Amino acid sequence: MNTHEQNLQKELVPMPAITERCPWCDSAISHSRFAEIEAKIRNQGETKLAEAGRQLRAALETQHAAELAQQRQQVESALTIRLNELDVLRQKDLADQRMVLQKDRDESVLRAQADFNRERESLQAKMKEMERALLKKTSQDLGEIAEIDLFEALRQTFPDDRITRVPKGQNGADVHHEVVHKGQLCGKIVIDSKNTKAWQNAFVTKLRQDQMEAGADHAILSTNVFPRGQRELCIEDAVIVVSPLRVTHIIALLRRTMITVHVRGLSFDERASKMSKLYALITSAKYTQQFQEIGKLSTDIQTLDAGEKKAHDTTWKKRGSILARIMNALQDIDNEVAGVVEGEEPIDLAVAS
């Protein structure tokens, strides 16, 4: 065989197949199989990568939604708190405005009532002057009549107490009122009655001296005239200065206090403290306003009394109605007095007697 034939025979011998290593089991595989496996691995990787991306996006979206919900809740909570604060401020502003309006209204009512009271008192004073001129009685005569009326009123109102008149010409207050509870003496009140045209400080000085000499717990000056700037009721040098129509009410308050102090056996300092608070109460603005209302109702009673001769039965029916209104007006005062003296429920004066 020549060289040419040898070369041709070599060309006819088939070339060995190309092999690859399997990426899964490391065995020998054909190149085409390797390509298939590689493509499959690539597809699986892309699928897993896509799924991981989807899960990551879903997790991020969930986290973002939770953060947004938390932020929205925080904003809503802060907004609610702020709205509540604004509502509180608005309510406070409304309350302040109502208070200002209420104060203005109360002041207007008080001014109108004060003007009415001054006008009424002026007319009453003129009527009394006319009565004095018609009756042509001296101040001493009028004072004695007023003293007798007061003495009888006290005896009728407090029948269980010991009430005596000081004889004319004898030193001392006009009337001594000894408060008695269940047969025991609880204290003494001295009362002087004045019915003059002008106020004199000597009235108080004398009565204060009479009180100390008599060893009395309280001193009351019953008078129609008062110190400058005062009317109806005031305290002058520890003496209660009050109009005649109010004397029995003031004594009822003092009497209740004296009985309570006696029953409880309070010390001198405790008694002084109670009396100081009681005096402060009866001279307070609120009590004065209520007292003036009582005065108006009492004046209404006097007006009815003037026509009693003409219509006796009808007048007394109206009197009972007004007295019932007076008792209602006094209820709040009595409760406040009980709070000062006892700190408990008020004592029933009928039972205490």
C-alpha positions in Angstrom: 0.0 0.0 0.0 1.5 3.2 -1.1 1.5 6.4 0.9 -1.5 7.9 -0.7 -3.6 4.9 0.1 -2.5 4.9 3.7 -3.5 8.6 4.0 -6.9 7.9 2.5 -7.5 5.0 5.0 -6.7 7.2 7.9 -9.3 9.8 6.7 -12.0 7.1 6.6 -11.5 6.0 10.3 -14.3 7.8 12.4 -13.3 10.4 15.0 -14.1 9.6 18.7 -17.2 11.3 20.2 -16.8 14.5 22.5 -17.8 13.8 26.2 -18.6 16.1 29.2 -18.9 15.6 32.9 -22.4 15.6 34.4 -22.8 18.5 36.8 -25.2 16.4 39.0 -23.4 13.0 39.3 -20.0 13.8 37.6 -20.4 10.9 35.1 -19.3 11.1 31.5 -22.1 12.3 29.2 -22.4 13.5 25.7 -22.1 17.2 24.9 -25.7 17.4 23.8 -26.9 15.8 27.1 -24.7 18.2 29.0 -26.3 21.1 27.1 -29.8 19.8 28.0 -28.9 19.5 31.7 -27.2 22.9 31.7 -30.3 24.4 30.2 -32.5 22.7 32.7 -30.4 23.9 35.6 -30.5 27.4 34.2 -34.3 27.3 33.9 -34.6 26.0 37.5 -32.3 28.8 38.7 -34.2 31.4 36.9 -37.5 30.0 38.3 -36.1 30.0 41.9 -34.7 33.5 41.4 -38.0 34.7 40.1 -39.8 33.1 43.1 -37.3 34.6 45.5 -37.8 38.0 44.0 -41.6 37.6 44.2 -41.4 36.6 47.9 -39.0 39.4 48.6 -41.3 41.9 47.0 -44.3 40.5 48.9 -42.4 40.7 52.2 -41.4 44.3 51.4 -44.9 45.2 50.5 -46.2 43.6 53.7 -43.6 45.4 55.8 -44.3 48.7 54.1 -48.1 48.3 54.6 -47.5 47.5 58.3 -45.3 50.6 58.7 -47.9 52.7 56.9 -50.6 51.4 59.2 -48.5 52.1 62.3 -47.8 55.6 61.1 -51.4 56.2 60.2 -52.4 54.9 63.7 -49.8 57.2 65.3 -51.1 60.2 63.3 -54.7 59.4 64.1 -53.8 59.0 67.8 -51.9 62.3 67.9 -54.8 63.9 66.0 -57.3 62.6 68.6 -55.3 63.8 71.5 -55.0 67.2 69.9 -58.7 67.4 69.1 -59.4 66.5 72.8 -57.1 69.2 74.0 -58.8 71.7 71.7 -62.2 70.6 72.9 -61.1 71.0 76.5 -59.8 74.5 75.7 -63.1 75.3 73.9 -65.1 74.1 76.9 -63.0 76.2 79.2 -63.4 79.3 77.0 -67.2 78.7 77.0 -67.2 78.2 80.7 -65.2 81.4 81.2 -67.6 83.3 78.9 -70.6 81.9 80.8 -69.0 82.9 84.1 -68.4 86.5 82.8 -72.0 86.7 81.5 -73.4 85.2 84.8 -71.3 87.7 86.8 -72.5 90.6 84.7 -76.1 89.4 85.1 -75.8 88.9 88.9 -74.2 92.3 89.3 -77.0 93.9 87.3 -79.6 92.1 89.4 -77.9 93.1 92.6 -77.7 96.7 91.5 -81.3 96.7 90.5 -82.3 95.1 93.8 -80.1 97.5 95.8 -81.7 100.5 94.0 -85.1 99.1 94.8 -84.2 98.5 98.5 -82.9 102.0 98.9 -86.0 103.4 97.4 -88.2 101.2 99.6 -86.2 102.1 102.7 -86.5 105.8 101.8 -90.2 105.5 101.5 -90.4 103.5 104.8 -88.4 106.2 106.6 -90.7 108.9 105.3 -93.7 106.9 106.4 -92.3 106.5 109.9 -91.6 110.2 110.1 -95.2 110.9 109.1 -96.4 108.4 111.8 -94.2 110.2 114.4 -95.7 113.5 113.4 -99.2 112.3 113.5 -98.9 110.5 116.8 -96.8 113.3 118.3 -94.8 110.9 120.4 -91.3 111.4 121.7 -88.4 109.1 120.9 -88.5 107.7 124.4 -92.2 106.9 124.1 -91.6 105.2 120.7 -88.7 103.2 122.2 -90.7 101.9 125.1 -93.5 100.7 122.7 -90.9 99.0 120.5 -89.3 97.4 123.6 -92.7 96.1 124.8 -93.5 94.6 121.3 -90.0 92.9 121.2 -90.4 91.5 124.7 -93.8 90.0 123.8 -92.5 88.6 120.5 -89.6 86.9 122.2 -91.9 85.4 124.9 -94.2 84.0 122.2 -91.4 82.7 120.0 -89.3 81.1 122.8 -91.8 80.1 125.5 -89.3 77.7 127.3 -86.6 80.4 127.8 -86.4 82.8 130.7 -87.0 86.3 129.3 -87.2 89.3 131.6 -87.4 93.1 131.2 -85.1 95.4 133.1 -87.2 97.9 135.1 -87.0 101.5 133.9 -84.4 103.5 135.8 -82.3 100.4 136.5 -78.9 99.9 134.8 -78.7 97.3 132.1 -80.1 96.3 128.7 -83.8 96.4 128.1 -84.3 92.7 127.9 -82.4 89.7 129.3 -82.9 86.5 127.3 -81.7 83.3 129.0 -81.6 80.3 126.7 -82.9 77.1 128.4 -82.6 73.5 127.0 -84.1 70.6 128.9 -84.2 72.7 132.1 -80.5 73.7 131.8 -79.2 77.2 131.2 -77.2 77.4 128.0 -76.3 81.1 128.0 -77.6 84.6 128.0 -78.4 87.2 125.4 -79.0 90.9 126.2 -81.2 93.0 123.9 -81.5 96.8 123.8 -84.3 98.5 121.8 -83.8 101.9 120.2 -86.3 103.9 118.0 -84.6 107.2 117.2 -84.1 109.4 114.2 -80.3 109.3 114.2 -77.6 106.7 114.9 -75.3 107.2 117.9 -72.1 105.1 118.6 -73.0 105.4 122.3 -75.8 102.9 121.8 -73.2 100.2 121.1 -70.8 101.3 123.8 -73.5 101.2 126.5 -74.9 97.8 125.3 -71.4 96.3 125.2 -70.8 97.4 128.8 -74.3 96.0 129.8 -73.3 92.7 128.2 -70.1 92.4 130.2 -71.8 93.3 133.4 -74.5 90.7 132.8 -72.0 88.1 131.7 -74.0 87.6 128.5 -72.8 85.6 125.5 -74.3 87.9 122.9 -75.6 91.5 122.7 -78.3 92.6 120.2 -79.2 96.2 119.4 -82.7 96.4 117.9 -82.9 99.6 115.9 -84.4 101.3 112.8 -81.3 103.4 112.2 -77.8 102.1 111.4 -74.2 103.4 111.1 -73.3 105.1 107.9 -73.2 102.6 105.0 -75.0 99.9 106.9 -78.6 98.7 107.0 -80.7 95.7 108.2 -77.8 93.9 109.9 -74.2 94.6 110.9 -71.7 93.9 113.7 -70.3 96.9 115.7 -67.8 96.2 118.4 -69.1 92.6 118.8 -72.7 93.9 119.1 -75.2 92.6 116.6 -77.1 95.6 115.2 -80.3 94.5 113.5 -83.7 95.8 112.5 -86.6 95.0 114.9 -88.3 92.6 112.4 -85.2 90.4 112.2 -84.4 90.1 115.9 -86.3 86.9 116.5 -84.6 85.2 113.6 -81.1 86.2 114.7 -81.9 85.0 118.3 -83.1 81.7 116.8 -79.7 81.3 115.1 -77.8 82.2 118.2 -80.0 80.0 120.4 -79.3 77.0 118.2 -75.5 77.6 118.5 -75.7 78.1 122.2 -77.6 74.9 122.8 -75.2 72.9 120.5 -72.1 74.4 122.3 -73.6 73.6 125.7 -74.6 70.0 124.8 -71.2 69.3 123.4 -69.4 70.9 126.3 -67.0 72.8 124.0 -64.1 74.8 125.5 -63.9 78.6 125.7 -61.6 78.7 122.6 -63.9 76.4 120.6 -66.9 78.5 121.5 -65.1 81.6 120.5 -64.2 80.0 117.1 -67.8 78.9 116.5 -69.1 82.4 117.3 -66.5 84.1 115.1 -67.5 81.9 112.2 -71.2 82.5 112.8 -70.8 86.3 113.0 -68.8 86.1 109.7 -71.6 84.1 108.1 -74.4 86.4 109.1 -72.5 89.5 107.8 -71.5 87.8 104.5 -72.7 89.1 101.2 -74.8 86.0 100.4 -76.5 86.1 103.8 -77.1 89.8 103.4 -78.8 89.2 100.1 -81.0 86.5 101.6 -81.6 88.7 104.6 -82.8 91.5 102.4 -85.2 89.1 100.7 -86.5 88.1 104.1 -86.8 91.8 104.9 -88.9 92.3 101.7 -91.2 89.5 102.6 -91.5 90.8 106.2 -92.4 94.2 104.8 -95.0 92.5 102.8 -96.4 91.1 106.0 -96.5 94.6 107.5 -98.3 95.8 104.4 -100.9 93.1 104.9 -101.2 93.9 108.6 -102.3 97.5 107.7 -105.4 96.2 105.9 -106.1 93.5 108.5 -109.1 95.3 110.0 -110.9 95.4 106.7 -110.3 91.8 105.6 -109.1 89.9 108.6 -109.6 86.3 107.4 -108.2 86.9 103.9 -105.2 88.8 105.3 -104.2 85.9 107.6 -104.4 83.4 104.7 -102.0 85.6 102.8 -99.8 85.9 105.9 -99.5 82.2 106.1 -98.4 81.9 102.5 -95.7 84.6 102.9 -94.5 83.0 106.1 -94.1 79.7 104.3 -92.0 81.5 101.7 -89.9 83.0 104.5 -89.3 79.6 106.0 -88.1 78.3 102.5 -85.8 81.3 102.2 -84.4 80.6 105.7 -83.7 76.9 105.0 -80.5 77.5 103.1 -79.3 79.9 105.8 -80.1 77.4 108.5 -78.1 74.7 106.7 -75.1 77.0 106.4 -75.3 77.9 110.1 -75.5 74.2 110.9 -72.4 73.6 108.8 -70.5 76.3 110.6 -71.6 75.2 114.1 -71.9 71.5 113.9 -70.6 70.1 110.6 -73.6 67.8 110.7 -77.3 67.8 110.1 -79.1 70.9 111.4 -80.8 70.7 114.8 -84.6 70.9 114.8 -85.3 74.0 116.9 -88.7 72.5 118.0 -86.9 69.4 119.4 -84.0 71.5 120.9 -86.5 73.5 122.8 
